[in-house]
Amino acid sequence: MTGHDLTRLDLVVNIRFPSARANGLQVAAMAESLAATGLNVSVVVPRRFPYQDVDVYEHYGARRTFRVERIASIDTIDMVPPRLQRLPFLVQSATFGWRALARAAVERDAALLVRDHYTLDMLVGGLRARDVARLSAEVHSLPENPARRRFVVAALARLPAVVAISDALRDDLVNDGLDPDAILVARDGVHLHRHAQLPSPEEARVHLGLQPDVPTVVYAGQLYAWKGVDTLVEAMGQVPDAHLLIVGGDKLNLPRVLGLAEVHAPGRVTFTGTLAHRNVPFHLAAGDVISLPNTAKVAISNRYTSPLKLFEAMATGRAVVASDIPSLREVLTHDVNAHLVQPDDSEALAEGLRALIADPGRRGRLAAQALHDVQAYDWSQRGWSVARFLRQRLTVGAVR
């Protein structure tokens, strides 16, 4: 087959956009960085609620260098309690997938980069072979169900290009039969310029209404159990002279973590709730230490994750205490650019926090090395790497 050069790229993503979750930030950052390589980028998302009136570019601080196109889907997910949302989710995913397929069948001069398994299934199954030649996927996890995993892997195996966010995810895909040459490992990234010229921890704490002279640990991100925030709150009970600042988090999981805070560290945990992303670097700067306490109990955490907050923590210039798990060891090395501790162990985490809080010299050394190492993870570099790979692997406007 032959085709013309790749000039248009559609990021097809079944998420709320913007979103309170990190996936929205990742999509905006990638759209902006891919557009900077000269591609004509459109973000294709469902028309969902409640974000239809929020300006995506202002929300993420992104330049208006890419388009956002919203297509219809049947969205009744939030009309039912969380325990009953499985069927509405499948309906919403299916209807978005059908609309995305119809659009792709018409807009044939654009390459496609898909992020979710359900939309990928629809496109791989519905597009002609010559159109699959312009289809790629970015993979952030694999299903735990073996039958569903085989189905997803079979779809990925038909693609000319797959972007994996971790080495472990790439290795699992190769072990499942994918061509190694068709896989690019591209870890997530950070806007380095947004973390430049931040105040000292004490200055940031004064601005945020926290006590400047109290050692502070910062956690940023969602409150899902696999993020390990429960272990961190329990550990704070063993770090009695320190305060914990939890930045962000979803309302569904908030009551559980609030309850743990009342038990283990009453009066010493501050919750910010959801913040616009442009405000996150300043909050991270309030910490003497930033913690990433991910669990080792599930694959999405132990092997597959490439946390945005990891790179943001490194770029902030603060010492990092993190779980010693494969996904984080791809970037962090104990006593070089972070302090790594046994995962799912509140005593080990507390010991690591106490050790760094008591040793400002070591904190500074680890933070300086992390800041040096994170320079390789700016979003712009990821954009160029992914764009180069897609230009090499995808065929647009193919003819036989």
N, C-alpha and C positions, 0 to 999 in steps of 0.2 A: 504494500500500500504506500501511496505517497500522499502528502497533504501540505498545507501551507503553514507558515511559521505561527507559533502560539502568540497571539496578541490579546485575546480576551480570556478571562478566567472567572467563572462563577463559583463562589464559595456557597455551597448548598447546605444549610445548617438548620435542623429542626429544634430551635430553642427560642425562648423569649429574647428579644433583642431591642434594647439593652436588657440585662438580667442582673439580679443580685448575686449570681454565681460567677465563678471565675471563667466559665466557658465563654461568656459574652465578651469579657475583656480579651481573652485569647483570640477570638474571632476578629474583633475590631483591630487588635494589634497586628494580626497577620494580614488583614485586608489592607491596612495602611502600608505595611512594609512590602507587600507584594506589589502594590501600586507604585511604590517608589522604584521598583525595578523596570518600570515602563509598561507593565501589564494594565489593561483596562479591566478593572475588578468590580464585580457586583456581588454583594452579599444577599443571597436569596433565603429568606426566612418566612415562617408563617405569620399571618396577621393574627396576633394573639393579644390577650389582655393581661395586665392593665397598663401596658407600656406604650400604647399607640400614640400618645401625645408627648412622649419624652424624646428630646433631641439626642440621637445616638452619639453624635460627634461631641457635643458638649458634655454628655454623661461620661464619656471615656477620654475626653481631652484629645480626640483624634482629629487629624486634618481631614478636610472634605475632599479627599482624593479618590474615594471609592463611592459607589452607589449602594443604596439599600433598596431592595425590591421585596415587597411583602405579597405573598400569595395566600389564597384562602385555604383554610382547613376547618374541619368541624371540631371546635374547641369547647368541650364541656367539662374539662378536667377539674377546674376549681369550683364547679357547681356541686360537687359531692365531697364527702370527707376523705382524707388521705387513704384510709383503708379500702376505699371503694374506687380508687382512681385507676386501677389497672386497665379495665375495659375502656374507659374514656381515653386513656393514653394511647391504647392500640388503635382506636378509631381515629384520633387526631393524627397519629403517625402515618396511618394508611392513607388518609385523605391528603395530607401534605405530600406524601410520596407520589401519589397519583398526579397531583398538580405539578410537582417537580418533574416527573417523567414527561408529562405533556409539554411542559415548557422546554425541556431539553430536546425533545423531538423536533421542535420548531427552530429553536436558537442553536443551529448546528455549527456555527462558527466559533463557539465558545468551548473551551475546555472546562471540565467540572472537577471540583475538589469537594468531596462529601465527608462529613464528620460523624454521622450516626449510622448504625447498622441497618435500621429499618429502611431508611431512604436508600441506602446502598443496595439492599435487596431488591427494591422496586426498580431502580435504574438498571442494575445488571440484568435483571430478568426481562425488562421491557424494551431496552434499547437494542438496535441491530448491532451486529458484531463490529461493523466499521465505526459505530458511535461509541462502543465500549472502548475503542482505541483512544478516545479523548477523555476517559473517565479515570479519576484517581480518588484515593481515600486517605484521610488522616486518621490514624487509629490510636485511641487513648486507652483502650482496654479490650479484653475479650470476654465473652459471656462465660459464666461459671458452669452453666448447664452444658454437658458434653454434646448433646444432640444439636443444641442451638449454636454452640461453638463451631462444630463441623460445618454447619450451614453457612455461617459467617465467613469462615476460612475459605470455603469453596468459592464464595463470591469474590473475596479478596484475591484469590489465585487467578481469577480471570482478568485482573486489572494490569495495565502496563506499569503503574506506579503506585506505591504505597508509602506513606510517611508514617513512621512509628516514633513515639515520643520517648522511648527508652531502649537501651541495649537489650534488656531482658525481654521486652515485648518483641523486638526484632528476632531474638533468638527463638522465642516460642513460635513465631510465625514461620521461621525457617524450618523448625522441627516439625511443624504441621504441614510442610510441603511447599511453601512459597519459594520462589526464586530469589536468592539473596540479592541479585543485581537489581531486582525490582523494588527493593526496600531502601529507603533513606531514613537514617536515624536523625531526627531533629528535635532536640529537647526544647522545652518552652523557654521563654526569655523574660526580659525586663526592659523598660525604657530607662536607660541609665541616666539620661539628662534630668529625669524627674526626681532623682535621688541625690543630685548634686547640691552642695551648699545647704545642707540641713543643719539645724541647730544642735547644740549639745543635748544630751539626755536631760540635764537639769533645766535648760531653757525650754525645751519642748514640754516638760512636765508642768512648768509654771503656766505656760500658755493653755494647757489642757485642764488646768485646775487640779492637778495631782501634786502631792508633796514632793518638792524637788530633791530633798535629802534622803528619801526612802528608795533603796534599790528596787528597780522595776524590771519585771519580766514581761515581754509582749508576745502575745499569740495573735496572729491575723488569719482569718479564713472562716470557713463554715464550721458548724458545730456537730457535724456527722461523727458517729462513734469511731469510724475508721481513721479519722484525722487525729485521734489520740488525745483530744482536749480533756476527756474525763481523767486520763492518767495525769495530765498536767495539773488540773485543779486539785487532785488528790495529793500530788507532790508538793503543792504550795503549802499544805498543812505541815510539811516538814521543813519549810523555809520560812520561819516565823517572822523574820525581820524584813521580808520583801513584799512587794505589791504586784499583782498580776493585772495587766491591761489586756482585755480580749476585744479585738477589733473586728467588727463585722459579725456575721452569724445569722442563721435563719430562725424565724419565729417558732417553727415546729419543734426544733431541738432545744430552744432556749430554756424552757422550764426544767428540763433534766439537768442542764449545766448550772442553772441558778441554784437548784437544790443541792448539788454537790458543793457549790461554793459556800452555801450557808453551813454545811456540815464541816467542811475541811478548812476553810479560810474565811470565816465570817468577817465582813468589813474590809477585806483585803483584795477583793476582785472588782474591777470596774468593767462594765460592758458598754461598748459604744453603740451597739446596734449597727444596722446597715449604713455604710458610708459611700459617698461618691468616690470613685477610685482615686481621683486627684488628691484626696485628703489622706490617703493611706500612708504615703511616705512620711509625712510629718508625725503621724501616730507611731509608726515603727521607730522613729528617731527618739521617742520618749523612753525606749528601753535601754537598760544596760546590757541586757541579754535578750535575744529573740529565740523562741523555742519552736521547733517542729517535731512534735511528739508522735508521729504517725505510728499506727499499729502494724505489727507483723502478721496479723491474723487473717488478712484477706489480700488477694493478689493485686487488686487495684492499688493498694497502698504499698505492699511489700515489694512488688516487682514492676508495676506499670506506671505509677504516678511520676510526673515531672512538675512539681508544684511551682506555680507562679510565685507564691510567697517565699519559696526558698531563694530564688534569684533576687527578689525584692529585699529580703533580709540581708543577703550578701552585699547588695548595692548600697544599703543604708549605712554600712560601716559599723555594724554592731556584731559582737560575738554571737555565734549560733550554737545552741545546744539542740541536737537532733537525735532521732532514733537511729540506731545502727542497723539499717536494713538495706538490701541491694539497690533499691530505687534511688535512695539518697546517697549511697556510696559511689554512684556513678559520677557524682559531682563533689562530694565532701570526703575528706580524709581526716581521721581522728588526729588531733593535736597538730594539724597542719593548717586547715582553714575552718575547723569546727571542733566541738567536743561532742563525741558520739557516745550514746548510752544504750544499755539494754532496752529494747522496746517493750512496751506494756508492763513496765516495772516502775511504779511511782517512787520507790526508794532509790533506785539507780538514777532516775531523773532528778530527784531532789538533791542527791549527792553532787551531780553534775552542775546544777544551778548554784548550789552553795559554793562549790569550788571556783567557779568563774566569778561570782559576785565578790568573793574574798580576794581575788587576784587580778587587779586592774592591769598589771603588766601583761599577763597572759591573755586577758580579754583583748587588749590592744593588738597583740601579735596575731591572734587568730582573725580578728576583724580586718586587719590590714591585708592579710593573705587572701581572705575571702573577697575583699574589694578588688584585689588584683585579678583573681581568677574569674570573677563574674564579668569582666570586660569582654570575654568571648561569647557572652550570651545576650547581647543586645538584640532586640527584635529585628533591627535592620539587617543584621548578619543572618538571622534565621530566614528572613524573607528572601535574601539573595540566594541562599543555599537551596531553599525549596523551589524557587522560580527556575534556577539553573537545572535542577533535577527534572522538573515537569517539562521544561523545554526539550530536554534530551529524550524523554520517555514517551510523551504524548503525541498523538497524531490527530490533527484537527482538519476537518474538511477532506477526509480521506476518500480516495477513489481507487477502484481496482483496475 
